[in-house]
Amino acid sequence: MNAHFMLMVGLACIGSTGEEDMMQTTARPLVLDVIGDGPTTTLIVAGSAPELRRVRYSLIVEGQSYTRHAGTATLYGERQIISRVRLHAGERWTATLMVETEGRAPYRLVRTSAH
């Protein structure tokens, strides 16, 4: 990930309230879903787009361990699962999804465990 991308992601997040983030998320090509299922928590990066759209993403999960998933995806039409990370439900974690797509401002989504 280059420094310009990281700077643009940071600038895109300045001044955003949670409510604004929720409203803008619906128009964003990638989302970060959290699903609790018994002894595990699953983080899912999924996306869709009404027109052909190429996105670059990086998902970083920090907690008892560290993992990073990064890549590019081409989206069109219905929802697609791009990446999936499973964690133990009792773990404390923070997940950060950074997304860059051509013609749009980069953005960042952050989710944390409830503990």
Backbone hydrogen bonds, N-H to C=O, Kabsch-Sander energy under -0.5 kcal/mol:
donor,donor_aa,acceptor,acceptor_aa,energy
6,M,2,N,-2.0
7,L,3,A,-2.6
8,M,4,H,-2.5
9,V,5,F,-2.4
10,G,6,M,-2.2
11,L,7,L,-2.5
12,A,8,M,-2.2
13,C,9,V,-1.1
13,C,10,G,-0.5
14,I,10,G,-0.9
16,S,13,C,-1.6
21,D,17,T,-2.5
22,M,18,G,-2.2
23,M,19,E,-2.1
24,Q,20,E,-2.6
25,T,21,D,-2.0
26,T,22,M,-0.8
27,A,24,Q,-1.3
28,R,24,Q,-0.6
28,R,25,T,-1.1
31,V,46,A,-2.8
33,D,31,V,-0.5
33,D,44,I,-2.9
35,I,42,T,-2.7
37,D,40,T,-2.9
40,T,37,D,-1.5
41,T,87,L,-2.7
42,T,35,I,-3.0
43,L,85,V,-3.2
44,I,33,D,-2.8
44,I,42,T,-0.5
45,V,83,S,-2.6
46,A,31,V,-1.8
46,A,44,I,-0.6
47,G,80,Q,-2.4
48,S,29,P,-1.5
49,A,77,G,-0.9
53,R,75,L,-2.5
55,V,73,A,-2.9
56,R,100,E,-3.1
57,Y,71,G,-2.7
58,S,98,M,-1.8
59,L,69,H,-3.6
60,I,58,S,-0.5
60,I,96,T,-2.6
61,V,67,T,-2.7
62,E,94,T,-2.7
63,G,65,S,-1.6
67,T,61,V,-2.2
69,H,59,L,-2.6
71,G,57,Y,-2.1
73,A,55,V,-2.4
75,L,53,R,-3.7
75,L,73,A,-0.6
77,G,49,A,-3.1
80,Q,47,G,-2.7
82,I,45,V,-3.2
82,I,80,Q,-0.6
83,S,45,V,-1.6
85,V,43,L,-2.4
87,L,41,T,-3.0
89,A,39,P,-2.7
91,E,88,H,-1.7
94,T,62,E,-2.4
95,A,111,R,-3.2
96,T,60,I,-2.8
97,L,109,L,-3.1
98,M,58,S,-2.7
98,M,96,T,-0.6
99,V,107,Y,-2.8
100,E,56,R,-2.8
102,E,54,R,-0.8
104,R,101,T,-1.8
107,Y,99,V,-2.1
109,L,97,L,-2.6
111,R,95,A,-2.5
113,S,93,W,-2.3
